């Protein structure tokens, strides 16, 4: 996670916008300060039982209150209280989630608002960036998002919810599953006028999408040129009706993952069962020898090999460019109740950059590493041949994001490389085993290499140079 450079109390850059408090680190631990300006609201949130209920139900990240004298603070003169939340192992962003991850995050946000209303509170924002995945499930991480409900006031987070959740979900379900990537350039969610233009005309006859996206967008345009916005009173019953309507709209949106290039990789290859089984045995052994606490699987497909780490209780992030494969992986995580696997959509040729104010609110992929161990199985030929990335640059990138590496070299004679070369000229003379080993030797020491039986593939266990 990107932080500022204060050597004693580095503050987490993504929390600077909230006058109610901020997140900082001290001694390798993560803390959140509640400022005096938000003291009454936070104390009521705790005293009324809502905070305890949300943590008990797994909807709010657990925290423990700490004494200011024990922890310290970069701004002690502002401090009301200090809490220590459970640290999220890997911070992910909405533009990296699969369809069902975004949908589950949306339903979690609406469940939070429903419970908040029952306790006399309301969410003052509904940012998708306030949701993270902890032990396989979405959870709210912003403890300061709750304020006392004021009778008659509309939900101030309604527009934000529609932009952060409903609009990208509708675009994914009705247009293209890749469109939630619009959350990357539009850091405060997909503008409703943009979503309205992109959605098919038929969605205007859908009551929920018509109200919450098309008419909502028209309303925004109507008041954009005037400072006079008429504030309508909204009863508590009407507020609950709004939340029920949004919940129904989200639940109706569906997407079936199918038909992408690598979504059915293992069903469409001459890679034998013998080779696959032995590959799994070698990867298991290499993981055991590396003894990682964190694993990144780059090009994980549906997560079959990622699970060789996750099933051991190792925190594992499974990245793939194929939205269908990631969706299938997440559905497996959810169905099995897996707690150590986080599937994410990631194009390694254009990975998530640092974004936001001063390029510092959202961390790049590399800034969230390095992982103790990177799995790069059946990956290099895609980068080198499909995307023309030289082998030495692949090696340099992998050395940046991982301390150790389990990597597979797939020769040109393999069916999958032949598939890539079928539609292009072979202009890759350096793509040989010797060329591969030479490129990686500049950044890694090879601990061991093993051929995969019944194939021409080779697996390597490597350690980044310069590590003790």
C-alpha positions in Angstrom: 0.0 0.0 0.0 1.4 3.4 -0.9 2.3 5.6 2.0 3.8 9.0 2.5 7.4 9.3 3.6 7.1 10.4 7.2 9.7 8.1 8.8 8.0 7.6 12.2 4.2 7.7 11.3 3.8 7.2 7.5 0.2 8.0 6.6 -1.7 5.9 4.0 -2.1 8.1 1.0 -5.6 6.9 0.1 -7.1 8.2 3.3 -6.2 11.9 3.1 -9.5 13.1 1.8 -11.6 12.4 4.9 -11.6 15.1 7.6 -13.0 12.6 10.1 -9.7 10.7 10.4 -6.9 9.0 8.5 -4.9 5.7 8.4 -1.3 5.5 9.4 1.4 3.0 10.2 3.7 2.7 13.2 6.1 -0.1 14.0 4.8 -2.2 11.1 1.2 -2.0 12.3 -1.8 -0.3 10.8 -3.9 2.2 12.7 -6.8 4.5 12.1 -7.2 7.9 13.9 -10.6 9.2 14.6 -10.4 13.0 14.7 -12.1 15.1 17.4 -14.3 16.6 14.7 -16.0 13.2 14.3 -16.0 12.2 18.0 -19.7 12.4 18.6 -20.6 10.4 15.5 -18.0 7.6 16.2 -18.9 7.3 19.9 -22.6 7.0 19.0 -21.7 4.3 16.3 -19.9 2.3 19.0 -22.3 2.9 21.9 -25.4 2.1 19.9 -24.2 -1.4 19.1 -24.0 -1.0 15.3 -20.2 -1.3 15.2 -20.2 -4.5 17.2 -23.0 -6.0 15.1 -21.3 -5.3 11.8 -18.0 -6.8 13.0 -19.8 -9.8 14.4 -21.6 -10.3 11.0 -18.4 -10.1 9.1 -19.5 -6.9 7.3 -16.9 -4.5 8.9 -13.2 -5.2 9.3 -12.5 -6.0 13.0 -10.6 -3.5 15.1 -9.2 -3.0 18.6 -9.1 0.4 20.3 -5.6 1.5 21.3 -4.4 4.2 23.7 -2.9 7.3 22.0 0.0 7.2 24.5 0.8 3.6 23.5 0.6 4.1 19.7 1.4 7.8 19.0 0.1 9.7 16.0 1.3 12.0 13.3 -1.4 14.5 14.3 -2.0 13.9 18.1 -3.6 17.4 18.5 -6.5 16.2 16.3 -6.9 12.8 17.9 -10.1 11.6 19.6 -9.4 7.8 19.5 -7.0 5.4 17.8 -8.1 2.0 16.6 -6.1 -0.9 15.1 -8.0 -2.6 12.3 -7.1 -6.1 11.0 -4.7 -5.6 8.1 -5.9 -6.6 4.7 -3.3 -8.9 3.2 -3.6 -7.6 -0.4 -5.4 -4.4 -1.2 -7.3 -4.7 -4.4 -9.4 -2.3 -6.4 -12.8 -2.5 -8.2 -11.3 -2.4 -11.7 -9.4 -5.6 -10.8 -12.5 -7.5 -9.6 -14.5 -10.1 -11.5 -18.2 -9.5 -12.1 -19.4 -11.5 -9.1 -16.8 -9.8 -6.9 -18.2 -6.4 -7.8 -21.7 -7.7 -7.4 -21.0 -9.2 -3.9 -19.3 -5.9 -2.9 -22.4 -4.0 -4.0 -24.8 -6.2 -2.1 -22.5 -5.9 1.0 -22.7 -2.1 0.7 -26.5 -2.3 0.6 -26.6 -4.7 3.5 -24.5 -2.3 5.5 -26.9 0.5 4.7 -29.9 -1.6 5.7 -28.4 -2.5 9.1 -27.3 1.0 9.6 -30.9 2.3 9.1 -32.1 -0.3 11.6 -29.8 1.2 14.2 -30.5 4.9 13.4 -27.4 5.4 11.1 -26.6 5.8 7.4 -23.6 5.4 5.2 -22.3 8.8 4.3 -20.4 7.4 1.3 -20.7 4.2 -0.8 -17.3 4.0 -2.5 -16.3 0.7 -3.9 -12.8 1.5 -2.7 -14.2 1.1 0.9 -14.7 -2.6 0.3 -11.9 -5.2 0.4 -11.8 -9.0 0.3 -10.9 -10.6 3.6 -10.9 -14.4 3.9 -12.6 -14.7 0.6 -15.5 -12.3 1.4 -16.2 -8.6 0.8 -15.9 -6.4 3.9 -16.2 -2.7 4.7 -12.8 -1.2 5.8 -13.8 2.4 6.4 -15.0 2.5 10.0 -15.8 6.2 9.7 -18.4 5.8 6.9 -21.3 5.8 9.3 -23.2 8.8 10.6 -26.5 9.3 12.5 -29.5 9.1 10.3 -31.4 12.4 10.0 -35.1 12.0 9.4 -36.2 13.3 6.1 -32.8 13.6 4.5 -32.1 11.6 1.3 -29.3 9.1 1.1 -26.2 11.2 0.4 -24.4 8.2 -1.0 -27.0 7.3 -3.6 -25.2 8.8 -6.6 -21.9 7.3 -5.6 -23.4 3.8 -5.2 -24.9 4.0 -8.7 -21.6 5.2 -10.2 -19.3 2.8 -8.3 -21.5 -0.3 -8.4 -24.8 -0.3 -10.4 -23.4 1.4 -13.6 -20.3 -0.8 -14.0 -22.3 -3.9 -13.2 -25.0 -3.0 -15.7 -22.4 -2.3 -18.4 -20.7 -5.7 -17.7 -24.0 -7.6 -17.8 -25.6 -5.8 -20.7 -22.7 -4.7 -22.9 -19.2 -6.3 -22.2 -17.7 -7.9 -19.1 -14.6 -5.8 -19.5 -16.3 -2.4 -19.1 -15.8 -2.2 -15.3 -12.3 -1.3 -16.3 -13.8 2.2 -16.7 -13.4 2.5 -13.0 -9.7 3.0 -13.7 -9.9 6.3 -15.5 -13.1 7.4 -13.7 -11.8 7.1 -10.1 -15.1 8.2 -8.6 -17.1 5.7 -10.5 -18.5 5.5 -14.0 -20.4 8.8 -14.7 -24.1 8.0 -15.2 -24.4 10.0 -18.4 -21.6 7.8 -19.9 -23.3 4.6 -18.6 -26.6 5.8 -20.0 -25.2 6.3 -23.5 -23.3 3.0 -23.5 -26.2 0.8 -22.3 -28.5 -0.6 -25.0 -31.7 1.3 -25.6 -33.7 -1.7 -24.4 -32.5 -1.0 -20.8 -34.6 2.1 -20.7 -37.6 -0.2 -20.4 -36.1 -1.9 -17.4 -37.7 -0.2 -14.4 -34.7 -0.4 -12.1 -32.0 0.7 -14.7 -34.4 3.3 -16.1 -34.8 4.9 -12.7 -31.3 4.5 -11.2 -29.2 5.1 -14.3 -31.1 6.8 -17.2 -33.4 9.1 -15.3 -30.7 9.7 -12.7 -28.3 10.8 -15.4 -30.9 13.1 -16.9 -31.5 14.6 -13.4 -27.8 15.2 -13.0 -27.6 17.0 -16.4 -30.7 19.1 -15.5 -29.1 20.5 -12.4 -25.5 20.6 -13.6 -25.9 24.2 -14.9 -27.5 25.6 -11.8 -26.6 26.0 -8.1 -30.2 25.6 -7.2 -30.9 22.0 -6.3 -34.2 21.3 -4.7 -33.8 19.0 -1.7 -36.8 16.7 -1.3 -37.6 15.2 2.1 -37.3 11.4 2.1 -39.0 9.4 4.8 -37.3 6.4 6.4 -39.8 4.1 4.7 -38.9 5.7 1.3 -35.2 5.3 2.1 -35.8 1.6 2.8 -37.7 1.4 -0.5 -34.7 2.9 -2.3 -32.3 0.4 -0.8 -34.7 -2.5 -1.6 -35.0 -1.2 -5.2 -31.2 -1.0 -5.6 -30.8 -4.5 -4.1 -33.3 -5.9 -6.6 -31.6 -4.1 -9.5 -28.2 -5.5 -8.5 -29.5 -9.1 -8.0 -31.1 -9.2 -11.4 -27.8 -8.4 -13.2 -26.2 -11.6 -14.3 -23.2 -12.6 -16.5 -22.3 -16.1 -17.5 -18.5 -16.5 -18.1 -17.9 -18.4 -21.3 -16.3 -18.2 -24.7 -13.0 -16.3 -24.1 -9.6 -17.3 -25.4 -8.1 -19.0 -22.4 -11.2 -19.6 -20.3 -11.1 -23.3 -21.4 -7.3 -23.6 -21.6 -7.1 -27.0 -20.0 -9.9 -28.5 -22.1 -8.2 -27.4 -25.3 -4.6 -28.7 -25.3 -2.6 -31.8 -26.0 -1.0 -31.3 -22.6 -1.4 -34.9 -21.1 -2.8 -35.8 -17.8 0.6 -37.4 -16.9 2.4 -34.1 -17.6 -0.1 -32.1 -15.7 0.0 -34.3 -12.7 3.8 -34.3 -12.6 3.8 -30.5 -13.0 1.6 -30.2 -10.0 3.9 -32.4 -8.0 6.9 -30.3 -8.9 5.1 -27.1 -8.1 4.1 -28.4 -4.7 7.7 -29.4 -4.0 9.0 -26.0 -5.0 6.4 -24.2 -2.9 7.5 -26.3 0.1 11.1 -25.4 -0.5 10.4 -21.7 -0.9 8.3 -21.5 2.3 6.5 -18.4 1.3 4.0 -16.4 3.4 2.5 -14.8 0.2 2.2 -16.1 -3.3 1.2 -14.3 -6.5 0.1 -16.5 -9.4 0.6 -14.6 -12.6 -1.6 -16.0 -15.4 -3.5 -18.2 -13.0 -6.4 -19.1 -15.3 -9.1 -20.6 -13.0 -6.7 -21.1 -10.1 -5.9 -24.8 -10.3 -2.2 -24.3 -9.5 -2.9 -21.3 -7.2 -4.7 -23.7 -4.9 -1.5 -25.7 -4.4 -0.5 -22.7 -2.3 -3.8 -21.5 -1.0 -4.8 -25.0 0.3 -1.7 -24.8 2.6 -3.0 -21.6 4.2 -0.7 -19.4 2.2 -2.2 -16.0 1.2 -2.5 -16.4 -2.5 -3.5 -13.8 -5.2 -4.4 -15.4 -8.5 -4.2 -12.9 -11.4 -5.4 -13.5 -15.0 -6.2 -11.3 -18.0 -9.3 -13.4 -18.8 -12.3 -12.1 -17.0 -14.2 -15.4 -17.6 -11.4 -17.4 -15.9 -11.3 -15.0 -13.0 -15.0 -15.1 -12.6 -15.0 -18.9 -12.6 -12.2 -18.9 -10.0 -14.1 -16.5 -7.7 -17.2 -18.6 -7.9 -15.2 -21.6 -6.8 -13.7 -19.6 -3.9 -17.2 -18.6 -2.9 -18.7 -22.1 -3.3 -16.0 -23.8 -1.3 -15.7 -21.1 1.3 -12.0 -20.7 0.6 -10.2 -18.2 2.8 -6.7 -17.8 1.3 -7.4 -17.2 -2.4 -8.0 -13.8 -4.0 -8.7 -14.0 -7.8 -8.2 -10.7 -9.7 -8.3 -9.5 -13.3 -5.0 -8.2 -14.4 -3.3 -7.6 -17.8 0.4 -8.0 -17.1 1.2 -6.1 -20.3 -0.8 -3.1 -18.9 -1.0 -3.7 -15.1 -2.7 -1.4 -12.7 -0.8 1.9 -12.4 -0.5 4.3 -9.5 -3.6 6.5 -9.7 -5.3 9.5 -8.1 -4.1 12.7 -6.6 -0.3 13.0 -6.9 -0.2 9.5 -8.4 -0.6 8.2 -4.9 -4.2 7.3 -3.9 -4.2 3.9 -5.6 -1.1 1.8 -5.6 0.4 0.2 -8.7 0.6 -3.6 -8.9 4.3 -3.5 -8.3 4.0 -1.2 -5.3 1.8 -3.8 -3.6 4.6 -6.3 -3.8 6.9 -8.0 -3.7 5.4 -11.4 -3.0 7.5 -14.0 -1.3 6.9 -16.3 -4.3 5.6 -15.7 -7.8 4.2 -18.5 -9.9 4.7 -17.9 -13.6 3.4 -21.1 -15.2 2.7 -21.3 -18.9 3.1 -17.5 -18.9 6.4 -16.5 -20.6 5.4 -17.6 -24.1 2.3 -15.4 -24.0 4.3 -12.4 -22.9 7.3 -13.0 -25.3 5.5 -14.2 -28.4 1.9 -12.8 -28.2 3.0 -9.4 -26.8 6.6 -9.1 -28.1 8.0 -8.5 -24.6 11.8 -9.4 -24.7 12.8 -12.1 -22.2 15.1 -9.9 -20.3 12.3 -7.5 -19.6 10.0 -10.3 -18.5 12.8 -11.3 -16.1 13.3 -7.8 -14.8 9.6 -7.4 -14.1 9.3 -10.7 -12.3 12.3 -9.8 -10.1 10.6 -6.6 -9.2 7.4 -8.2 -8.0 8.7 -11.4 -6.4 11.5 -12.6 -4.1 11.4 -16.1 -5.4 10.0 -17.6 -8.6 8.5 -20.9 -9.9 8.5 -20.5 -13.6 7.8 -22.7 -16.6 9.6 -22.6 -19.9 7.4 -23.8 -22.8 9.4 -24.4 -26.0 8.3 -23.5 -29.5 7.5 -27.2 -30.3 4.7 -27.2 -27.7 1.1 -27.1 -29.0 0.2 -23.9 -27.2 3.2 -22.0 -28.6 2.4 -23.4 -32.0 -1.1 -22.1 -31.6 0.4 -18.6 -31.0 2.7 -18.8 -34.0 0.0 -20.1 -36.3 -1.1 -16.6 -37.2 2.2 -14.7 -37.2 5.7 -15.0 -38.5 8.3 -16.5 -36.1 10.5 -13.5 -35.4 11.7 -14.7 -32.0 15.1 -16.3 -32.5 16.0 -15.7 -28.9 13.0 -17.7 -27.6 15.0 -20.8 -26.8 15.8 -22.6 -23.5 19.3 -21.2 -23.6 18.0 -17.7 -24.3 15.5 -18.0 -21.5 18.1 -19.1 -19.0 20.5 -16.4 -20.0 17.9 -13.6 -19.7 16.8 -14.8 -16.2 20.4 -15.3 -15.0 20.9 -11.6 -14.8 18.2 -11.3 -12.1 17.7 -14.8 -10.6 19.8 -17.7 -9.3 18.4 -21.0 -10.4 18.0 -23.2 -7.4 16.8 -26.2 -9.4 15.3 -27.1 -12.8 13.2 -30.1 -13.6 11.7 -31.4 -16.9 8.0 -32.2 -16.9 7.5 -35.8 -18.0 5.6 -36.5 -21.2 6.3 -33.0 -22.4 9.2 -30.7 -23.5 8.4 -28.2 -20.7 10.8 -27.4 -17.9 10.0 -26.0 -14.4 12.5 -23.8 -12.5 12.8 -22.7 -8.9 14.6 -19.4 -8.8 15.6 -16.9 -6.1 16.1 -13.2 -6.8 19.8 -12.2 -6.8 20.9 -10.0 -3.8 18.7 -11.8 -1.2 20.4 -13.2 1.8 
